[in-house]
Amino acid sequence: MKNFQRNLLTNFLIFFDQAIVFFCLISSALLALEEMEPPSFYQFFSLRLKVEDFLLFLVIAIIWYGVMNFFGVYYSRRLATWKNELNDIVIATSVATLLLFVIDLIFDLRFITPLLLLFFWVQTNVLIIFSRFLFRFVLERLRAKGINLHYLVIIGTNPRAVEFARKIDSKLELGYRIIGFVDNKWAGTEEFRKYGYPLVANFADFPAFLRKNVVDEVIIDLPLHTFYHQATAIVALCVEQGIIVRFISDSFYLLRNMKLVRSKLEQYEDNVVISVYTGAMGEWPILAKRAFDFVASCFLCALFSPVFVTVGLLIKSLSPGPVFFIQERVGLNKRTFRLYKFRTMIPDAEQQIAGLASFNEADGPVFKIKDDPRVTAIGRFLRRTSLDELPQLFNVLQGDMSLVGPRPLPLRDYDGFSQDWQRRRFSAPPGITCLWQISGRSTISFQDWMRLDLQYIDNWSFGLDLQILAKTVPAVIRETGAY
């Protein structure tokens, strides 16, 4: 639930808003027909809709999403005040309603009337504002308790940057934890140290720091007329790895030549914040994806419980050692977690990697051998059928993984990454299956694997997740690339 915000189509609030729009449209039509007499539940649920009505609803839904997304209603609101969010909502709903009025003028839709649009505008504003207030309240309570945190690095050690950090630290409900500051030594460095914030790197060391540490967002506060080139390099580095960058200085001209970048202007207290990102900045799709993962993994755990028991007994009876293989893997924004799999190898398999390095058949930093001598007889069957992956449903329940997402890599493999663009795959929650699984798995090159992961991140939608899940089943049955 943290930073999977690269070209993701907002999900949960989109569906929620569309339900509100549908309800308000029908309710407004009934109110208009009844001349302001509230419709009964019987009238509402007994209303008969024609095919033309559904097509009209579809057009309205598309318009609604486009306008709301254009005005940033689905973006991350951590630094936005409630007043700013309310203002965005009212403007977006007003423009969407005005577009419906224009469509009515052009096509003369008898269904839409000025009175209906008035009722529709009032109802959608009330319900959407109430829903955002409720979501904001819940999120702020969770963040204040240390849930859904973003780890933040601030570039620059001037007094304004320090004051901004102190404001962030004073509001736990924002969900930020400041890792430290990055800057070269200057006349104010000793004064900065008095505030107690760590200076974690200088400009030259920052790329290495970013590779080794969990960083969700970077905030830059530098005099850009002096540090233009350094700031540009930092933005390019962060965008390449899928990390959100925010400015608290007048930085519009810095963004002109940045490719694959969007920006959004926000106001946080007396600071103007410019946010730079490579996709839709929204926590709502993360909440929706997480909700789906939790419900689906609970169902799958119950469904496959007999398989868990059977496989566990087979492993224990046919091979000495534990039932589960537990390994540290690299997850979202380089956070490490313990991944669970059914054990398919002999107990000391990890210690034998060095001796088998010359037999590695995979390119890049990944270690794979088709006929790996460490794999047990039962393990070979589990790998071919992908049953060894089932315990990762527990990782999904814990929130360390998703059902669909880039495969989590061992620490050893991550340390072998040589190009920063590949690290952007860690800007999404790792998953049990992804495009790699349904495209050939071990038969495709490491570079193509990384590109498939970025393709998934850049084109994510709820529908894409469902497609991948559906295609995973036949891929597993065919044992495509499994070894």
N, C-alpha and C positions, 0 to 999 in steps of 0.2 A: 504494500500500500504506500509506496514512496515515490519513485521517480520514473515510472514507466510512462513517459509523456512525449515520446518522439513519434510524431505523425499518428497518434492514436485517435480514432474517432471516439469522441466522448460517448459514454454508454449508458450508465445508470440514469443520470439526470435527463438524458435525451429521451429514453423510453418513458421515464416518469413524466416529463413535460408533455410528451405526446399523449399520454393518457389524460393529463389535465386538459390539453387542447381538445381532445375528443369529447370528454365529459362536458366542458364548457360550451363547445359548439352545439351539442345536442340540447343542453340545458337552456342556452340562450335562444335557440330556435323555439323551444317550447314556451319560454317566457314571452318571446315576441308574439307568438301565436295566441297566447292566452292574455295578451295585453297586461303584462306585469303581474299576473297571478301565478304564484310559484307552482310548478308542475309537481304532481304526485309521483312517488316512486313507481307506481303502476304505469303511469303515462310514460315515464322515462324508459323503463325497461320493455315496454310493449311497443315502442316505436319501431316501425318497419322501414328498413333502409333499402334503397335500390342500388343497382350496380353503379349508376351515375353518381350517387351520393358517396360511395366508397372511393371512386376516382377523384371526386372533389376533395375528400378527406386526405387522400394521398398527396394531392397538390399542395394543400394547406400544410400538411406535415413537412413537406420538403421546404416550403417557404419558411416555415417556422424555424426549422433547424438552421437553415442558411442564415437567417437574420440574427438569431440568438448567437450563433457561432461567430458571426462577423463582429458583433459588439462585445465579444469576449465573455459572455455569460457563463460559458463552461470552462473558463480558464481557472488556474489555481488562484485562490483568493486569500492566501496567507497574509499578504501585506496590504490587502485592500480593506478599507473601513467598511462598516455596515452601510454607511450613507452612500459610498461609491458603488457598492454592489447593488443597492436598491435603485440607484440612479440608472445603472446599466440595464437592469431588468425592465424598468418603466420605459426607457427609450426603445429597447429592443421590441417589447410587446406593442408599443405604439406604432413603430415602423411596420411590423408584421401585420398589424390590423389595418393600417393605411394601405398596404399592398393588396390586401384582400378587398378593400373598397375599390381600388383601381381596377382589379380584375373583374369585379362586379360591373363596373362602368363599361369595361371593354366587351365583356361577353354576356352581359345582361342575365346574370344568374338569379333566377327567382328565389333561390334558397337563401341568398344573402341580402339582407336589408340593413339600412342604417341603424334601426333599433336593435337588431340582432348583434351588429358589430359593437354597439355601445355596451350591451350586456356582456358580450364576449370579452371585450377589453377589460372591463371591471373585474369579472370573475377570474380571468387568467392572471391578472396582476395580484389579486388577493391570494389565490392559491399558490402561485409560484413564489411570491415573497414569503409566505408562511412556511413553505417547504424549505426554502433557503435558510430562513431563520432557524428552523429546527435542525437542519444538517450542520449549520455553522455551530450551533450550541453543542451538539454531540461531538463534533470534531475538536472543538476547543477543549472540552472536558477530557477527551482522550489524549490530546497532546499535552495538556497540563500534567497528566499522569505518566508521561514518558512514552506514550504509544504514538506511532506514526510520526517519528522524528525525521527531520532533515538535517544532515551534517553540513556545516557551512564554513567556508574559508573566505576571509576578507583580504583583498589585495589593496595595500596602502595602509600606512600607519599614521596618517595625519589626524588632527583633533576631530574633524568631522566624521572620519571612519570609526574612530574610537567611540564617539558619542552615539553613532548609529548602532554599534555593537552593544553598548550599554542599554539602549532602548530595547533591542531584541532580547537581551538577557532578562530584562525586567518583565517580559510578557511571555510566560511559559506556554500560554495557550496558542502562541504562534507555531510552536512545535519545532523551533530551531535550536540546535546546539552548535556553538561556535568552536571549531577545532583550533583555530589560531589565525594569525595574520601572515601575509607574505609581503616582503619589501626588501629593497637594498638598504644598506646603512646610509643614513643621512643625518643632518644636524638635529632632527627631532627624535632620533631613535632612543636615546637615553631617557627622554621625557616619556616616550611611549611605554617603556619597560615598567614605569611606575604604576601603570594601570593593572598590571598582573596578567595581561594576555600573552600567550606564547607566540614568539616569532618562529614559525615552523620552517620557513625557507626563504631564500632570496629569489629573484626572477630567474636566475640561471638554474637553480635547483628545483624550481616548482614543477616542471614536467615529471621529474623522477618522483617527487612527493605525490603527485596526482596518480601515478601508476600504482603506488604502494598503499594508498590510504583510501578509506571510504569517504567520498566527497559527493554530496548531492547537488549543491549549488555553490557558485562562486560569485561574490559581490566585489565589484571593482570601484574604488574611489581614489582615482589618481588625477593629477592635473594633466589632461590629455594633450595640451599643447606641448608638454615636455616629454610625456611618456606614451606618445601615440603608437610607436612601433611595438613597445612592450605590451600595451593593452591589446593591440591587434593580434599579436602572437598568442596571448592568453585566451582571447575569444576563440581563435581558430582551433587551439588545442582542446578547449572545453567542448566546442561544438562537435569536433571530430570524435570525441568520446561520449557524446550524448549528455553532457552536463549543462544544466541551466546556468546562464550568466546574467547577473543583474548589475546595472550601473546606478550609482547615486551621484552622478555628475552630468553636465550637459554634454552628451556623447552622440548626438544624432549623426554627425558627420562621420563617425567611426563606422557606422553600419552600412554606409552606401555601397561599399564594394564587397561586403560579406555575402557569399553564396550559401544557399541552402539554409538561410537564417530568417526567422521571423522576429518581430519585436513588438512589445506592448508597453505603452506608457501607463504608469500607475502612480498613485500618490500615497505615501506612507508618512503620516503626520506632516512635518514640514519639509520632507524630502521628496523630490521627484525621482522615481525609480523606473529605469528602462530595462525591461527584461528581454533577453535574447535567448532563443531556443530553436530547436530543429523540428518541432512538431507541436501538436496541440497541448497546451499546458493545462491539464486538468487532473484533479485528484478523483473526480467522479468516475471516470472509466476504471480507475484502479479499484475503487470500492465495488463497482459492478463486477469486474473480473474476479475480485476476491470473493464476493458473495457467491458467484456461480461456482468457483472452485471449491468453496467450502461445502456447499450443498451437494454438488456432484461427487466429490471425494467421499463424503459421508455415505452416499448411496452406493458407490462402488466398493467401499470397504465392507459394507454389509453384504453386497452381492457376492463378492469374492472371498468372504470369510471362510467357506469350506476349502477353497484353494489355498489360502494362507496356511491353514492347519495341515493340509495334505502335503504341501511342499515343505513346510517346516519339519514334519516327521520324516520325509524322504531324505532331506539333507542331513538330519541328525543321525539317521540309521545307516546311510551309505557313505558318509564322509566324516572323519573326525574334525572337530572344531565347532565354532558357533554357527547358529542358523543365519544370522544377519552379518553382512559386511557393512561396516560403518567407516566413512571416509570424509575428511574435510574437503569441501568443495567451495568454489568461488561463486557467489550469487550476485544479487542486485547491488550495483555500484561497488563491487569488489568486497561486499560483506561475505564473511565465511560462515558456513553452517555445516552440520553433520548430516550427510546424505545416507539414507538407508537403502540397501539392496539385499536380496537373498544372496548368500555366499555361493559363488560358482567356482572358486579356486581353492587351492590348498591353503592352509592357514598362514604360511609365511610368504605368500605370493608377492607382497609389496617389497620384501627384502631382496627378491630375486630379479627385480627390474634391471638393475645395473648390469648383471651378468647376461641378460638377454637383449641388451640395447642394440647389438649388431643385427638382430633378427627383426627389428621393427619394420613393419611394412607400410606404415602411414607416413605421409609427409607432414611438415610442420612440427610443432612441439608435441603432438599427440602420439601416444604409444599404443600400437595395436599389432597383434600377430594372429593371423587367421587360424592356424593350428597351434594355439598357445599350449605348451606342455603343462602349464600350471592349472588349467581348467579341469575340473573333475568330470566324471561321466554324467552325473546328474546335472552338473553345471552347464555342460554343453547343450543338454536338452533345454534347460531354463533360458539360456541365451538365445537359442534358435527361436524359441517361442515368445521371447521377451517377458516371460513370467518373472525373471529376476528383478524387473523394474517395479513390480507391484508394490513393494513396501514404500516406494516414494509417494504413495498416496498419503502416508503419514506426514511426510514433509509438506505436502500440499495443505493438509489440515493444520499444520503448525504455522503456515504462512511463509515458509522459507522458499517454496516453489509454487508454480502454477501448473495446471494440467497441460497448458500449451505455452511454450516459450523456448528460448535457446537452451540447449543442454548445458547443465552445470559442469564445469571442468575442474579436475583436481588441481591443487596448488602447484604441483610440478609442471603441469601443462601451461598454466597461466604464466608462470615464471619464464616460459619459453617464448612468449609472445614478443615479436620484434617490431611490430608496427602498431602505432597508436590507433589507427582507424579500426582495427580489429577489436579494440577494447570497448567500442560503443555497444557491442552485443551485451555488455554487462549493465546497460542502462535499462534493461527489461528484466522482470523476474524470470529466473530459469524455469524450464518446464520439463515434463516427462516426455512430451513429444513436440515436434516442430516440423518445419519444412524439410529439414535434414533427414528426419526419420522416414518421410514419405517419398524422398527423392533418391534413395539409394544407400543412405547411411554410410557404412565403411567403404563403399565403392567410389565415393566422390572425394575429390581432393580437399585438403584443409582450406585452401583459399576459397573454393566454391562453397564449402560449408559455412565459412564466415560471411560470405556474401548472401547466402540464403538466410542466415540469421538477421542480417541487416535489412534484407528485403521484407522479412516478417515484421520487424520493428517499424519500418517506414510505411507499411501498408496495413497495419493492424486494424481489425474490426472484429466485432463479435461474430459476424458471419464467417470470417476467415478462421477463427478458432474452431467453429463448428465443422467447417470443411476439413480442417486438418485432423480433428478428432475422428471424423467419419472415414477419412482415407487411411488413418493409422491402422484400423482393424484389418482391411485387406492386405496392407503392407506387412503386418505381423504374420498373417496367415501364409503369405507367400515367402516369409522369412527373407525379405529383401535386404541384402547387405548385412545380415546379422551374423556376427561371430565375436 
